[in-house]
Amino acid sequence: MGGLVIAFKNYSVIRGIWASPWVGLDNFRKAFRAPDLLNVLRNTILISTYKLIFGFPAPIILALLLNEIRNSKFKRCIQTILYLPHFISWVVIYGIMLTMLSPSFGIVTGIFSLFGKEAPYLLVSTDHIRGLLVISSIWKEVGWGTIIYLAAFSTVDPCLYESAIIDGANRWKQMIYITLPSISGVVVLLLILRIGNIMDAGFEQVQVFVQNNDYIRPVIDIFDTFVYRRGIQRADYSYSTTVGLFKSVVSLILIASADRIAKLIGEEGLL
């Protein structure tokens, strides 16, 4: 936290943090006037929003499906398969996607050729790259995200299900009226945390995609990759710290607002 003072200084590596001259809010003025910042902010919010809308419900739905499996051995096997992508690096995943989507030797190319059509190169398409980011992110993390929800399901009182069965409730109604309401607190808590991270669109993933293709940078360049270029590659530490501080303040506002809304609707919230 002490390093945030760099945002208010003209930081020099040779002089150090405390010996570097103060510049007040000059770094903030320079950051907000930068022509790239608005585009970076837009990309970050769009990608994070897409991941929130499509990615957040995915582990809940998958956990509900897994919870309905009664064969324990089959259930553990499926869980293991679903967890594996979480441990694969984004470099490997990008290689897999390149193998599948390449117009020269990709699997998708063969599928398109069966219908007599030419396959588009999706990895360099500015219209499709955000969708690929969201899909690959869901595939990688959806299995791992089910762990918390499956643990929450285990805390539901079995007597509730027994009473529902006596009253004639089928599996679907048990899921809607017992399972989901019983884990609503966990869902809201994780949603608040997810909203607080909306300014974090996934540095490793985006950096791998951008590093292999600068053509798509304008549509997927986010705060983290922007800070990396300015702070590490150009050694402009004061500027990158300023942008990082702005990102942190916005995240704090978002998580506090989400927590307040959660309390208004009757949930415990986070803070």
C-alpha positions as CSV (number, residue, x, y, z in Angstrom):
1,M,0.0,0.0,0.0
2,G,2.9,2.3,0.7
3,G,4.0,2.1,-2.9
4,L,0.8,3.9,-4.0
5,V,2.7,7.2,-3.1
6,I,4.4,6.7,-6.5
7,A,1.2,7.9,-8.1
8,F,1.8,11.3,-6.7
9,K,5.5,11.5,-7.6
10,N,7.8,11.6,-10.6
11,Y,9.3,8.3,-9.6
12,S,12.9,7.6,-10.4
13,V,14.4,4.1,-9.8
14,I,17.8,5.7,-8.9
15,R,16.4,8.2,-6.4
16,G,13.9,5.8,-4.8
17,I,10.4,6.4,-3.7
18,W,10.9,8.9,-1.0
19,A,13.6,11.0,-2.7
20,S,11.6,11.3,-5.9
21,P,10.0,14.7,-6.4
22,W,6.3,15.3,-5.6
23,V,4.1,16.2,-8.6
24,G,0.7,16.2,-6.9
25,L,-2.1,15.2,-9.3
26,D,-0.1,15.6,-12.5
27,N,0.0,11.9,-13.1
28,F,-3.8,11.7,-12.8
29,R,-4.3,14.6,-15.2
30,K,-2.0,12.9,-17.7
31,A,-3.8,9.5,-17.2
32,F,-7.3,10.9,-17.7
33,R,-6.2,12.9,-20.8
34,A,-4.6,9.8,-22.4
35,P,-6.4,8.9,-25.7
36,D,-6.1,5.1,-24.9
37,L,-7.6,5.2,-21.4
38,L,-11.3,5.5,-22.5
39,N,-10.9,2.6,-24.9
40,V,-9.2,0.5,-22.2
41,L,-11.9,1.3,-19.7
42,R,-14.6,0.4,-22.2
43,N,-12.9,-2.9,-23.1
44,T,-12.4,-3.8,-19.4
45,I,-16.0,-3.2,-18.5
46,L,-17.4,-5.0,-21.6
47,I,-15.3,-8.1,-21.2
48,S,-15.9,-8.3,-17.4
49,T,-19.6,-7.7,-17.9
50,Y,-19.8,-10.5,-20.5
51,K,-17.9,-12.8,-18.1
52,L,-20.2,-11.9,-15.2
53,I,-23.5,-12.4,-17.2
54,F,-22.5,-15.7,-18.8
55,G,-19.8,-16.9,-16.5
56,F,-21.3,-16.4,-13.1
57,P,-24.4,-18.6,-13.5
58,A,-22.4,-21.4,-15.3
59,P,-20.9,-23.0,-12.2
60,I,-24.3,-22.7,-10.3
61,I,-26.1,-24.6,-13.1
62,L,-23.3,-27.1,-13.4
63,A,-23.3,-27.7,-9.6
64,L,-27.0,-28.2,-9.6
65,L,-26.6,-30.8,-12.3
66,L,-23.8,-32.6,-10.5
67,N,-25.8,-32.5,-7.3
68,E,-28.5,-34.6,-9.0
69,I,-26.1,-37.4,-9.9
70,R,-26.7,-40.2,-7.5
71,N,-23.9,-42.6,-8.6
72,S,-20.9,-41.4,-6.5
73,K,-18.2,-42.9,-8.6
74,F,-19.5,-41.4,-11.8
75,K,-20.0,-38.1,-10.1
76,R,-16.4,-38.0,-8.9
77,C,-15.2,-38.9,-12.3
78,I,-17.1,-36.1,-13.9
79,Q,-15.9,-33.6,-11.3
80,T,-12.3,-34.6,-11.9
81,I,-12.7,-34.1,-15.7
82,L,-14.3,-30.7,-15.1
83,Y,-11.6,-29.5,-12.6
84,L,-8.7,-30.3,-15.0
85,P,-8.9,-27.2,-17.2
86,H,-8.4,-25.0,-14.2
87,F,-4.8,-26.3,-13.9
88,I,-4.0,-25.7,-17.6
89,S,-2.1,-22.5,-18.3
90,W,-3.5,-19.9,-20.7
91,V,-0.5,-20.5,-23.0
92,V,-1.6,-24.1,-23.5
93,I,-5.2,-23.1,-23.9
94,Y,-4.3,-20.6,-26.5
95,G,-2.4,-23.4,-28.3
96,I,-5.4,-25.6,-28.2
97,M,-7.6,-22.9,-29.6
98,L,-5.1,-22.2,-32.3
99,T,-5.1,-25.8,-33.3
100,M,-8.9,-25.9,-33.4
101,L,-9.6,-22.5,-35.0
102,S,-6.7,-22.1,-37.5
103,P,-8.0,-21.7,-41.1
104,S,-5.1,-23.8,-42.4
105,F,-5.2,-26.9,-40.2
106,G,-7.9,-26.3,-37.6
107,I,-10.7,-28.7,-36.7
108,V,-13.3,-26.0,-37.3
109,T,-12.0,-25.6,-40.9
110,G,-12.8,-29.2,-41.6
111,I,-16.3,-28.8,-40.2
112,F,-16.9,-25.7,-42.4
113,S,-15.5,-27.5,-45.5
114,L,-18.1,-30.2,-45.1
115,F,-20.7,-27.6,-45.8
116,G,-18.8,-26.0,-48.6
117,K,-18.0,-22.9,-46.7
118,E,-14.7,-21.1,-45.9
119,A,-13.9,-21.0,-42.2
120,P,-13.3,-17.6,-40.7
121,Y,-10.1,-17.0,-38.6
122,L,-11.8,-16.3,-35.3
123,L,-8.6,-15.6,-33.4
124,V,-7.9,-12.4,-35.4
125,S,-11.6,-11.4,-35.8
126,T,-12.4,-8.2,-33.8
127,D,-16.0,-9.2,-33.9
128,H,-15.5,-12.6,-32.3
129,I,-12.5,-12.3,-30.1
130,R,-14.4,-11.1,-27.0
131,G,-16.8,-14.0,-27.3
132,L,-13.8,-16.4,-27.5
133,L,-12.4,-14.8,-24.3
134,V,-15.6,-15.4,-22.5
135,I,-16.1,-19.0,-23.8
136,S,-12.5,-20.0,-23.0
137,S,-12.7,-18.4,-19.6
138,I,-15.9,-20.3,-18.7
139,W,-14.5,-23.6,-20.0
140,K,-11.4,-23.2,-17.9
141,E,-13.0,-22.1,-14.6
142,V,-16.6,-23.5,-14.6
143,G,-15.6,-26.8,-13.1
144,W,-13.5,-25.2,-10.4
145,G,-16.2,-22.8,-9.5
146,T,-18.6,-25.6,-8.7
147,I,-16.6,-26.6,-5.6
148,I,-18.1,-23.9,-3.3
149,Y,-21.6,-24.5,-4.5
150,L,-21.3,-28.3,-4.0
151,A,-20.0,-27.6,-0.5
152,A,-23.0,-25.3,0.1
153,F,-25.4,-28.0,-1.1
154,S,-24.1,-30.4,1.6
155,T,-25.3,-28.0,4.3
156,V,-29.0,-28.2,3.2
157,D,-31.1,-30.1,5.7
158,P,-32.2,-33.5,4.1
159,C,-35.4,-33.3,6.1
160,L,-36.5,-30.5,3.8
161,Y,-36.2,-32.7,0.8
162,E,-38.1,-35.5,2.6
163,S,-40.9,-33.2,3.4
164,A,-41.1,-31.9,-0.1
165,I,-41.2,-35.5,-1.5
166,I,-44.1,-36.3,0.9
167,D,-45.9,-33.2,-0.4
168,G,-45.4,-34.4,-4.0
169,A,-42.6,-32.1,-5.1
170,N,-40.6,-33.5,-8.0
171,R,-36.8,-33.0,-8.5
172,W,-37.3,-29.8,-10.4
173,K,-39.4,-28.2,-7.7
174,Q,-37.0,-29.4,-5.0
175,M,-34.2,-27.6,-6.8
176,I,-36.2,-24.4,-7.2
177,Y,-37.9,-24.2,-3.8
178,I,-35.3,-25.8,-1.5
179,T,-31.8,-26.0,-3.0
180,L,-31.5,-22.6,-4.5
181,P,-33.0,-20.6,-1.6
182,S,-30.8,-22.6,0.8
183,I,-27.6,-21.4,-0.9
184,S,-28.8,-17.8,-1.8
185,G,-26.4,-16.3,0.8
186,V,-23.4,-18.0,-0.8
187,V,-24.5,-16.9,-4.3
188,V,-24.9,-13.3,-3.2
189,L,-21.6,-13.3,-1.4
190,L,-19.7,-14.6,-4.5
191,L,-21.7,-12.2,-6.7
192,I,-20.5,-9.3,-4.6
193,L,-16.9,-10.4,-4.9
194,R,-17.3,-10.9,-8.6
195,I,-18.7,-7.4,-9.0
196,G,-15.8,-6.0,-7.0
197,N,-13.4,-7.6,-9.5
198,I,-15.2,-6.2,-12.6
199,M,-12.2,-4.0,-13.3
200,D,-10.1,-7.2,-13.5
201,A,-10.9,-8.8,-16.9
202,G,-8.1,-11.4,-16.7
203,F,-4.5,-10.2,-17.4
204,E,-3.0,-13.6,-18.2
205,Q,-5.7,-14.6,-20.6
206,V,-5.7,-11.2,-22.5
207,Q,-1.9,-10.9,-22.5
208,V,-1.5,-14.3,-24.2
209,F,-4.1,-13.4,-26.9
210,V,-2.6,-9.9,-27.5
211,Q,1.0,-11.1,-27.4
212,N,0.3,-13.4,-30.3
213,N,-1.7,-10.9,-32.3
214,D,-1.5,-7.1,-32.0
215,Y,-4.4,-6.8,-34.6
216,I,-7.0,-7.5,-31.9
217,R,-5.4,-5.2,-29.3
218,P,-7.9,-2.3,-29.8
219,V,-10.9,-4.5,-28.8
220,I,-9.4,-6.5,-25.9
221,D,-6.8,-4.1,-24.4
222,I,-7.7,-3.9,-20.7
223,F,-6.4,-2.0,-17.6
224,D,-3.9,-4.8,-16.6
225,T,-2.3,-5.1,-20.1
226,F,-2.2,-1.3,-20.4
227,V,-0.5,-1.0,-17.0
228,Y,1.9,-3.7,-18.0
229,R,3.0,-1.9,-21.1
230,R,3.4,1.5,-19.5
231,G,4.8,0.3,-16.2
232,I,7.0,-2.6,-17.1
233,Q,7.9,-2.3,-20.8
234,R,8.2,1.5,-20.8
235,A,9.3,1.8,-17.1
236,D,6.8,4.6,-16.5
237,Y,6.0,3.4,-12.9
238,S,4.3,6.6,-11.7
239,Y,1.8,6.5,-14.6
240,S,1.0,2.8,-14.3
241,T,0.6,3.2,-10.5
242,T,-1.9,6.0,-11.1
243,V,-4.0,3.9,-13.4
244,G,-3.8,1.0,-11.0
245,L,-4.9,3.2,-8.1
246,F,-7.9,4.5,-10.2
247,K,-8.8,0.9,-11.0
248,S,-8.7,-0.1,-7.3
249,V,-10.8,2.9,-6.2
250,V,-13.5,2.0,-8.8
251,S,-13.4,-1.6,-7.6
252,L,-13.9,-0.5,-4.0
253,I,-16.9,1.6,-5.0
254,L,-18.4,-1.3,-6.9
255,I,-18.0,-3.8,-4.1
256,A,-19.4,-1.4,-1.5
257,S,-22.4,-0.6,-3.7
258,A,-23.1,-4.3,-4.3
259,D,-22.8,-5.0,-0.6
260,R,-25.3,-2.2,0.2
261,I,-27.8,-3.5,-2.4
262,A,-27.5,-7.0,-1.0
263,K,-28.3,-5.8,2.4
264,L,-31.3,-3.9,1.1
265,I,-32.8,-7.0,-0.4
266,G,-32.4,-8.9,2.9
267,E,-29.1,-10.7,2.5
268,E,-26.1,-10.5,4.9
269,G,-23.7,-9.0,2.4
270,L,-20.0,-8.9,2.8
271,L,-18.9,-5.8,4.8
